[in-house]
């Protein structure tokens, strides 16, 4: 149980740091007149996907097992990060300022 609580705390801290970095970058890279629309769409998409993920994860865990679902989720997240990191445009991302 302690490992689960520690993993949850680390995940929360990592997510918070990612959100701070993303929001800071958006404020630098996006023109002020477009920023509110982009932030709103980002929040809408992220918010809509949470219940979908919950609806899929529960039945999947019952069907194939919790460890398999958690492992699959880890592969999806890490795979997405690796794909993004492979893009030269992402690695060399600069602001207009």
C-alpha positions in Angstrom: 0.0 0.0 0.0 2.9 2.4 0.7 4.3 1.8 -2.8 0.9 2.7 -4.3 0.6 5.8 -2.2 4.1 6.9 -3.2 3.4 6.2 -6.8 0.3 8.3 -6.6 2.1 11.2 -4.9 4.9 11.1 -7.6 2.3 10.9 -10.4 0.4 13.9 -8.9 3.6 15.9 -8.6 4.8 15.1 -12.1 1.4 16.0 -13.5 1.5 19.3 -11.7 4.9 20.1 -13.0 3.9 19.2 -16.5 0.8 21.4 -16.3 2.9 24.4 -15.1 5.5 23.9 -17.9 2.7 23.5 -20.6 0.8 26.5 -19.4 3.9 28.7 -19.2 5.0 27.6 -22.7 1.5 28.4 -24.1 1.6 31.9 -22.6 4.9 32.5 -24.4 4.2 30.8 -27.7 0.5 31.7 -28.4 -0.6 35.3 -29.2 -2.7 36.8 -26.4 -5.8 37.1 -28.6 -5.8 33.3 -29.3 -4.6 32.0 -25.9 -8.0 31.7 -24.2 -9.5 29.7 -27.0 -6.5 27.3 -27.1 -6.5 26.8 -23.3 -10.2 26.3 -23.3 -10.0 23.6 -26.0 -7.1 21.9 -24.3 -9.1 21.8 -21.0 -12.3 20.6 -22.8 -10.5 17.7 -24.5 -8.6 16.7 -21.3 -11.8 16.9 -19.2 -13.8 14.8 -21.7 -11.3 12.1 -21.9 -11.2 11.4 -18.2 -14.6 9.8 -17.9 -14.0 7.8 -21.1 -10.8 6.4 -19.7 -12.6 5.5 -16.4 -15.4 3.8 -18.3 -12.9 1.7 -20.3 -10.3 1.0 -17.6 -12.7 -0.6 -15.1 -14.2 -3.2 -17.4 -10.8 -3.8 -19.0 -9.3 -4.5 -15.5 -12.0 -7.0 -14.8 -11.6 -8.7 -18.1 -7.8 -8.9 -18.5 -6.4 -7.9 -15.0 -5.4 -4.7 -13.2 -1.6 -5.2 -13.8 -2.1 -5.7 -17.5 -4.3 -2.5 -17.8 -1.8 -0.5 -15.7 1.1 -1.8 -17.8 -0.8 -1.0 -21.0 -1.5 2.5 -19.8 2.2 3.0 -18.9 3.2 1.8 -22.4 0.7 4.3 -24.0 2.0 7.2 -22.0 5.6 6.5 -22.4 5.2 5.6 -26.0 3.5 8.9 -26.7 6.2 10.8 -24.9 8.9 8.9 -26.9 7.1 9.6 -30.2 6.9 13.3 -29.3 10.6 13.4 -28.3 11.5 11.9 -31.7 10.1 14.9 -33.5 12.8 17.5 -34.4 10.1 20.2 -34.2 9.2 19.3 -30.6 12.9 19.1 -29.5 13.7 22.4 -31.1 10.5 24.1 -30.0 11.0 27.9 -29.6 8.7 30.8 -28.9 8.1 33.7 -31.2 9.7 36.0 -28.7 
